[in-house]
Each structure stands twice: as C-alpha cells, then as structure tokens.
Amino acid sequence: MFTKAKLLILIWGLLLLPALYFGIELPFYLNIKGANALLYHPQREPRPLKWDENYQIDFGFETVEYEAWGAQLRLQVAQYLERYQPYVHTLELGYTRGKHRLALGTNAIGIGEDYWQSSLLLYPRKNEFLLENARLNAVSYTYLQENLSLKAALGGNRLSQAMGLLALGYQGLQLDFRGTASDAHWYNPSLISHLGYSHQAPKFSFSTDLMHKYVFDFSDRPSRNEYALAAQTSCLLAPECSVSLAAVHEHREYAPFDAQEYHLAINKAWNKMTVSPWLAYHSTDECLQGKLLTTYEFYPEARFGLAYGLGKPQNSDIYHEFILQADLAFGF
C-alpha cells in the first residue's frame, strides 16, 4: 500500500511540475461512488442477513495539451476486502503531428463498455467492461482522419505476457483484434476478434458487441473456441420516460458453458427525481430478479439513490435486498 502511494505521488509530481512551469491549465476532476446493501436470505442460516458495500474514488486530469504534446491521467482507489487500494487506471503521454499520433502509457481495455445494466446500480459493480478485461501497457500509433481511426499497439502485462492490438474505428463501427502470448484463463496463446456497432439518435440508441476468442493449442493443452454477443437499446417513449433493454450471451469452454442474461428497465423522471423499475434474468442460477430504484439529483453532478430488490433463484426461497447509493462528482 505504501509503495503504491509513493508511486502515485511520483506520477502526480511528474505531471504537475511541467504544468506549473509552462502555465498549463489542468482540468482536474473527482468522482466518488458508494453503495451499501443489506441482503436478507431466509435459507442462509444461522445468518440470513448479509451486509455488503462498494466504494470507488476516481480522480485525475482530462487530456492536457501543450503544443503537440498531450497527457492523460486517471487514478482510482477501489475497495478490496477491508482495504482500499490505489492504482493507475490510465496514464498516457502522446505526441501528435498532423494525422499521426504516437503514445506511450497504460490503460484498462475490454469489450462491452457503457452498458446501462452495469451502471444503473453501483452495487454490485465489479468490472468496467462486460467481457475480456485486461491491462495494456504499450506503445501505440494512431492514424486519425475525420471519422476514421486506425490504431496499432504493442506491449503486454505480467499476466498475459506479450500483447498486440489492432483497431479500426469508423463512425459507429469498431473492429479490433487482440493477440496475447498467454491467455488470462487458459495460459495458451489466444486471438480475440471483436466487432462493435453503436448508433445514437434523438429518441433512440442502440449498440452491440460480438466477440470471438480462439485459443491456440500449446504444449499438451488443446485449442478452444469461445464467443459472446451483447446488445442494448434505449427508446424514448414520452417526454422524461424511456425504456431500456439489454441482453448478453456467452459460450465458454468451462462451467457454466453457456450463460445468458436479460434486462428490462423503465426510467420515468419527475423534475429531479427518477424512478426505475428493473427486471433481470440470469441463466447461471436461473434467477429472476426485480428491482425498484429511486434516484434524486441534488445538482447535475450529485445523485442519491434508494433501491429495493427481490430475487428467486431455482430451488431456493425469495431473497430481499435494500440498497443505498450515492454518486458525487466535481471538476475545475
């Protein structure tokens, strides 16, 4: 913990000193999210009540630019058991000349970002992405032209060893390939292919992600194929009232081999208050869940929420959960 704290202080210093010297404005932001949950499950004797919590602090600088140079820093402090651990989420230093950009840094990567079912409730909030979370420490080259971007990155991390990334983005279309020397689960070399599409309109939005992972045979371990499909949509039914749907299907080579989840939510706003009934089904435990979330917005960057939920897993009694959450942010 102390070593990580010293590392974060060093990173802050390396960014602050040049900024102060050259008189660069630093767009600092701070976001604090917290959730507390009380779960009541009558079959879990002798302790039918369970308390859980999740807190996360996110702070740093948006992109800082000086002439052709640009830097970005995002730090997080996340709860791990009874401790809070700081870590670097994103740190990048780049040089741009015309349509070409060369950068060096570290950042979190994955498939299936900004799905509403992962952010409507802060609890539980485990991963930033739906699929294939990883850390990429790399040097990258990006070619930028209006709505087109081409990116190549080479680096890795301790778990995946060497890693290479090729990505193409055009308007709402995203195509990328990620090769690793050691897959995070199978420890064989693997190739992940991803095709994503998103569309935004005034009253309708849609996004989808298709992923295929081929694990190469290596030593005495056989080759494998895994795939996943995720999609979400949101439609404005009336002023201040929208409906959102989402679905995820995964096929894996380990139990549970096939997993599906489906989500349906309606969001109705009255002034600063939003009420969101939410239904969800998870095939892994054949559990049907229902939640009712009420959120009050004190000001645009401060929200407070109360939620009640119940679920019915297969071969088990109905359980109840009560959730209290808050989301506060500011920047200058």
Buried (B, 14 or more C-beta within 10 A) or exposed (E): EEEEEEEBEEBBEBBEEBBEEEEBEBEBBBBBBBBBBBBBBEEBEEEBEEEEEBBBBBBBBEEBBEEEBBBBBBBBBBBEEEEEEBBBBBBBBBEBEEEEBEBBBBBBBBBBBEBBBBEBBBBEBEEBBBBBBBBBBBEBEBBBEEEEBBBBBBBBBEEBEEBBBBBBBEEEBBBBEBBBBBBEBBBBBBBBBBBBBBEEEEEEBBBBBBBBBBBBEBEEEEBBEBBBBBBBBBBBEEEEEBBBBBBBBBBBBEEEEEBBBBBBBBBBBEEEEBEBEBEBBBBEEEBBBEBEBEBEBEEEBBBBBEBEBBBEBEEBEEBBBEBBBBBBBEEE
